[in-house]
Amino acid sequence: MIPHVWRVSLALVRVVLALVFLVIYFISVQSILSIPGLILVAYFAGSLAILALTIASTVPVHRGWYSLTSLLSDSFVSLFWVAIYSGAIGNPELWFWVSAASWIFVIAHAEMTQNVWIVSALTGIALTLLFLIPSSSSTNLTAVVLGAGALSVVWSLQRQHYERRLSMAARQNVLLRDDAQRARESERQRIAADFHDGPLQAFIGFLMRLELLRKLIAKDVDTALSELKQLQDIAKQQVNELRSFVRSMRPVEVEGSSFAASLSRLVEQFQKDSGINATFMAGDYEEPGETEIALELLQIVREALNNVQKHSRATRVLVSVAKYAGGLELTVDDNGGGFPFSGLYTIDEMDMMRLGPVSIKRRVRVLGGELLIESRPGEGASLKVRTGT
């Protein structure tokens, strides 16, 4: 796509060259009532029409038959001028400068609107014509044509390279937007599922207990007071769970501190919110090379700890990070009830059996890492994430 100002500039230069052709030819032969003169008059009139249409139109002209036809017309007239004038009449120096300007215009037009093969073909045709013209000035013009053609070929190749890169970047941008949209949808589904299984179910149970309390007040005040005390305890518990849920929605922080320090804060906050004894251990490991990787790993640990709090009935949990095969290994180990299966499974094995936490498996795949889950029913579970840095 050529910018509008460039198209207007091309059209204006074409008009100027056509006028120069016509004026010089008329001065040289004192007449335009000949085939060459009429061809130049028609070219000048066509150039004026193209200029008017280009100025009036704001719609970009794409590469196609229009631009190719226009280019062929410019090339024909330029080569026609070289052939009929050829330094035999008039001033050879003037012939050279006008011919050189017209051909540079043709090459510039071809480079902006066509591919490298058409540029090369036009250069070859012009060189062949100059070889056949017996003129001392054609040698200098040959150098101009050859030099302009070579520069235009290099420029065209470079432009095609950048166009391919821009096309690849555009496709990559579309893919990234699709991935971001899928990630947002997946995150919405995870939040909805967590809210349904956690706060929503708790409030439903709370409403049922309130209805029971209403009926008890009329029958047994002492039992109703006892039930009210239990509801107060449940309300406090739900407040803590809601606070924990809200914290789990907030983005984890990793900027300005090491990965181990961020993990340590995460584990400490989990212990405060849940009341479960949580320990963090950091061995020798390599820091994640990108912030996005660190954020994903922290989110995996946070989701694993939330699962421990909601489902495991654990009293203690250990989170550790250590070096593993050029990357790092994260471990979350608890002494709860374990998963409803027994043994050690990889992410692929869990997918085949439709086991394991879905969101954690998705995040591990995004990182290109490895996930291992070991379940010991009645004794606890261990989750390991291994990834490169």
ABEGO torsion letter per residue (X at the ends): XBBAAAAAAAAAAAAAAAAAAAAAAAAAAGBABBAAAAAAAAAAAAAAAAAAAAAABABBBBBEAAAAAAAAAAAAAAAAAAAAAGGABEBAAAAAAAAAAAAAAAAAAAAAABBAAAAAAAAAAAAAAAAABBBAAAAAAAAAAAAAAAAAAAAAAAAAAAAAAAAAAAAAAAAAAAAAAAAAAAAAAAAAAAAAABAAAAAAAAAAAAAAAAAAAAABAAAAAAAAAAAAAAAAAAAAAAAAAAAAABBBBABGBBAAAAAAAAAAAAAAAAGBBBBBBBBBBBBBABAAAAAAAAAAAAAAAAAAAAAAGBABBBBBBBBBGGBBBBBBBBABAEBABBEBBBAAAAAAAGBEBAAAAAAAAAAGBBBBBBBBBGAEBBBBBBBBX
